[in-house]
Amino acid sequence: MTKLTFGALVALAMTAAASSAMAQDAAAGKTSFNKCLACHAIGEGAKNKVGPELNGLDGRKSGTAPDYNYSEANKNSGITWNEAQFKEYIKDPKAKVPGTKMAFAGIKNETEINNLWAYVSQFDKDGKIKK
């Protein structure tokens, strides 16, 4: 019985360690967001730039940030932003939304994409970090 309990604890610890290694890292995502800063803002006081501000992106319909002049492609994309949509889009924006104004080649590295989503998705519509 002791061997079985010990074995279960070792397996549980290994699973937890593997999950932590795969976890998204918002701090690393903040560093990745530097690639986005030329066109996008996020956080308290964020304003539209060349691209829309990204507060409250998770759950927001594409083409709906106030006071931003979106392409018809974005307005009519039917996308409601969530983790899966964002990850597909950020790999190749022009392939996901043909006709988008976003002139960005994309991010191909899965870890960087995961971290970027962790960073962006933590902000609510007011630019505050969700609790």
C-alpha positions as CSV (number, residue, x, y, z in Angstrom):
1,M,0.0,0.0,0.0
2,T,2.8,2.4,0.8
3,K,4.5,1.8,-2.6
4,L,1.2,2.5,-4.3
5,T,0.7,5.7,-2.4
6,F,4.3,6.8,-3.0
7,G,3.9,6.0,-6.7
8,A,0.7,8.0,-7.0
9,L,2.3,11.0,-5.3
10,V,5.3,10.8,-7.7
11,A,3.0,10.6,-10.7
12,L,0.9,13.5,-9.4
13,A,4.1,15.6,-8.8
14,M,5.4,14.9,-12.2
15,T,2.0,15.9,-13.8
16,A,2.0,19.1,-11.8
17,A,5.5,19.9,-12.9
18,A,4.7,19.3,-16.5
19,S,1.6,21.5,-16.3
20,S,3.6,24.3,-14.8
21,A,6.1,24.0,-17.6
22,M,3.4,24.4,-20.2
23,A,1.6,27.2,-18.3
24,Q,1.3,30.5,-20.0
25,D,3.6,33.2,-18.8
26,A,2.0,36.7,-18.7
27,A,5.3,38.3,-17.8
28,A,6.9,36.8,-20.9
29,G,3.8,37.8,-22.9
30,K,4.4,41.4,-21.8
31,T,7.8,41.3,-23.4
32,S,6.3,39.8,-26.6
33,F,3.7,42.6,-26.6
34,N,6.6,45.0,-27.3
35,K,6.2,43.8,-31.0
36,C,2.6,45.1,-30.8
37,L,3.2,48.5,-29.1
38,A,3.8,50.4,-32.3
39,C,0.2,49.8,-33.3
40,H,-1.7,48.7,-30.2
41,A,-2.1,49.9,-26.6
42,I,-3.4,47.9,-23.6
43,G,-4.0,48.7,-20.0
44,E,-5.5,51.7,-18.1
45,G,-5.7,54.8,-20.3
46,A,-5.0,52.8,-23.5
47,K,-6.1,54.6,-26.7
48,N,-6.4,53.5,-30.3
49,K,-3.3,53.9,-32.4
50,V,-2.7,52.6,-35.9
51,G,-4.6,49.5,-34.5
52,P,-7.3,49.4,-31.9
53,E,-6.7,49.3,-28.2
54,L,-6.9,45.7,-26.9
55,N,-8.5,46.0,-23.5
56,G,-11.2,43.4,-22.9
57,L,-10.2,41.5,-26.1
58,D,-11.3,38.1,-24.6
59,G,-15.0,37.9,-25.5
60,R,-15.1,41.1,-27.7
61,K,-16.5,40.9,-31.2
62,S,-14.0,41.8,-33.9
63,G,-14.4,45.3,-35.3
64,T,-16.1,46.8,-32.3
65,A,-13.5,48.8,-30.3
66,P,-15.0,52.2,-29.9
67,D,-13.7,55.0,-32.2
68,Y,-11.6,52.8,-34.3
69,N,-11.9,52.7,-38.1
70,Y,-11.8,49.0,-38.9
71,S,-11.6,47.4,-42.3
72,E,-14.8,45.8,-43.6
73,A,-13.0,42.5,-43.4
74,N,-12.6,42.8,-39.6
75,K,-16.1,44.2,-39.1
76,N,-17.6,41.3,-41.0
77,S,-15.3,38.5,-39.9
78,G,-17.8,37.1,-37.4
79,I,-15.0,36.6,-34.9
80,T,-15.6,36.8,-31.2
81,W,-12.1,36.9,-29.7
82,N,-11.1,34.1,-27.4
83,E,-8.0,32.1,-26.9
84,A,-8.4,29.8,-30.0
85,Q,-9.3,32.7,-32.3
86,F,-6.5,34.9,-31.1
87,K,-3.9,32.1,-31.4
88,E,-5.0,31.3,-35.0
89,Y,-5.1,35.0,-36.0
90,I,-1.8,36.0,-34.5
91,K,0.1,33.3,-36.5
92,D,-1.0,34.9,-39.8
93,P,-3.5,37.7,-39.6
94,K,-4.0,38.1,-43.3
95,A,-4.7,34.4,-43.7
96,K,-7.3,34.4,-40.9
97,V,-9.0,37.7,-42.0
98,P,-8.2,38.4,-45.7
99,G,-8.5,42.1,-46.3
100,T,-7.5,43.1,-42.7
101,K,-5.5,46.3,-42.4
102,M,-3.1,44.6,-40.0
103,A,0.3,44.6,-41.6
104,F,2.0,42.1,-39.4
105,A,3.6,38.9,-40.5
106,G,2.5,37.0,-37.4
107,I,4.1,35.0,-34.6
108,K,4.9,31.4,-35.3
109,N,6.4,30.3,-31.9
110,E,3.7,28.5,-29.9
111,T,5.2,29.4,-26.5
112,E,5.4,33.0,-27.5
113,I,1.8,32.9,-28.7
114,N,0.6,31.3,-25.4
115,N,2.5,33.9,-23.4
116,L,1.1,36.8,-25.5
117,W,-2.4,35.5,-25.0
118,A,-1.8,35.2,-21.2
119,Y,-0.8,38.8,-21.2
120,V,-3.5,40.3,-23.4
121,S,-6.4,38.3,-22.0
122,Q,-5.7,39.4,-18.4
123,F,-7.0,43.0,-19.1
124,D,-10.7,43.8,-18.7
125,K,-12.5,46.3,-20.9
126,D,-11.3,49.2,-18.6
127,G,-7.7,48.2,-18.8
128,K,-7.6,46.8,-15.3
129,I,-6.1,43.3,-14.6
130,K,-8.9,40.8,-13.9
131,K,-8.9,39.4,-10.5
